[in-house]
Amino acid sequence: MVVHRDALEHNVATMAGFARDHGLELAPHAKTHLSPEIAERQLAAGAWGLTVATPRQAETVRGFGVGRVMVANQVVDPAGLAWAAAELERDPAFEFLSFADSTAGIDILARHAGARPFRVLAELGHEGGRAGCRTLEELLEVVAYAQATPGVELAGVAGYEGGLATAAEVRKYLDSLQEAVEHVRVRTPILSVGGSQWFDVIGRELAGARARILLRSGAYVTHDDGFYRERTPFNRIGGELRPALEVWAHVLSTPEPGIAIVGMGKRDAPYDEGLPIPRRGGVTIVKMQDQHTVVRAEGLKPGDLLAFGISHPCTAFDKWRVLPLVDRDYRVVGAIHTYF
């Protein structure tokens, strides 16, 4: 798998510009890449900090030198909380945020807090979604409990709109998040939303929100030729993201007429949100196995090289420890390291 430098840098600049133009701050979700080289580019482009999914990922990006980390999740792991408390005490400038959607979660944070309190965002979910309080009333109970609990400091509200199917559903959900922020009695509250499918709606709907908006999009950074190509907001607004990941593999065998076995499998490319996309016309993927992909095509022979775009970058980087960074002529101009 290679990373195209021009596409990567274009995507970083494009999303940084989108956030800036819409009065948002970008906290890119680093679970996509967990790469210091990509993180450095995102921060240099003006990112607030980085978002992660787990305490271990938080520790990893902290090792990259990141000064602000948001765990977009409920943190209940004692070891992870012990690390976070120690890091907050070690470095007074370090900022650490996490989510909470229950009083039980607040109690866990409080038991592990150190000299500095854990700053939390009360999470509002939606029916059929992931975590998060399902009603405003439930959220306000968590808000009040957090504000009354030593060792915990309420910083604002968070949500995730990426699982919603329509713009109308997203607008309704964002209205609920804004209503929730109105009930949070903190100075300059944070409102954090995430995802790479609806940031255009977020930019419009939250323009007048009385909060600091942190956008947690992550997949944009390398985009793709499948899942996000079909769903990117840039299909609805001006601008574009460019696919930056590409897998190259040899044809290993042509055991039957019109059938070829390619040396790329599930260990090499993502398959959870669509199979890889052949760059060569007339090539169709039949199925993927651990180390092989069966394709239907005419005229292939052992030793031929085939290129594939990928679908869903968030399950691509973790399959590789080092990826060549290439220019438009496929000259290697650097390396992208990952730390999953």
Order of alpha helices (4+ residues) and beta strands (2+ residues): beta-alpha-beta-alpha-beta-alpha-beta-alpha-beta-alpha-beta-alpha-beta-alpha-beta-alpha-beta-alpha-beta-beta-beta-beta-beta-beta-beta-beta
